[in-house]
Amino acid sequence: MTEKEFLKLVDKDKYQVFILSSPVPIPLNFAVHTWFVVNLKGEVHRWEFGYFRGSPCENEVGVLKDFFRPTTGMNFYFWKSEPRFRSKLAAFIEGGDDSIARDMALFIEENSYSYPLKNIYRFKGPNSNTYMQWVLDKFPSSNLKLPFNSFGKGYKI
């Protein structure tokens, strides 16, 4: 998904939570990395968990806010930052002041840094998809689901 395509979906009068995905680097590109993009009535932030070279987190593992642009996909190769896979919109929810979308957006903004496994990263889990599922489990009525190939989403916290 291009940034231009994404910006057409952003509604500055609503709360929105988008789930974006991208293949992980080759040769594991059968799996996806997922992240949230949260729109708080026009204030847009990307939230994700993972192991990212150059991140400010201890051992380069942790929850990150706005480390990448909202639609930036993962790098093709582990050892090179370019080229990158294109991201894909996996799901989203939106609403007003009394909505699940608002509650979820605020939860992500206010609680992501307290994710209980924020210092541990493994390919099979816990990983980015474990963090994502941790949030989604707080809001089962959202009906948001991660893609089938979001390995780590079933890791138990």
Rosetta blueprint (number, residue, H / E / L):
1 M L
2 T L
3 E H
4 K H
5 E H
6 F H
7 L H
8 K H
9 L H
10 V L
11 D L
12 K L
13 D L
14 K L
15 Y E
16 Q E
17 V E
18 F E
19 I E
20 L E
21 S E
22 S E
23 P E
24 V L
25 P L
26 I E
27 P L
28 L L
29 N L
30 F L
31 A L
32 V E
33 H E
34 T E
35 W E
36 F E
37 V E
38 V E
39 N E
40 L E
41 K L
42 G L
43 E E
44 V E
45 H E
46 R E
47 W E
48 E E
49 F E
50 G E
51 Y E
52 F L
53 R L
54 G L
55 S L
56 P L
57 C L
58 E H
59 N H
60 E H
61 V E
62 G E
63 V E
64 L E
65 K E
66 D L
67 F L
68 F L
69 R L
70 P L
71 T L
72 T E
73 G E
74 M E
75 N E
76 F E
77 Y E
78 F L
79 W L
80 K E
81 S E
82 E E
83 P E
84 R E
85 F E
86 R E
87 S L
88 K E
89 L E
90 A E
91 A E
92 F E
93 I E
94 E E
95 G E
96 G L
97 D L
98 D L
99 S L
100 I H
101 A H
102 R H
103 D H
104 M H
105 A H
106 L H
107 F H
108 I H
109 E H
110 E H
111 N H
112 S H
113 Y H
114 S H
115 Y L
116 P L
117 L L
118 K L
119 N L
120 I L
121 Y L
122 R L
123 F L
124 K L
125 G L
126 P L
127 N L
128 S H
129 N H
130 T H
131 Y H
132 M H
133 Q H
134 W H
135 V H
136 L H
137 D H
138 K L
139 F L
140 P H
141 S H
142 S H
143 N L
144 L L
145 K L
146 L L
147 P L
148 F L
149 N L
150 S L
151 F L
152 G L
153 K L
154 G L
155 Y L
156 K L
157 I L
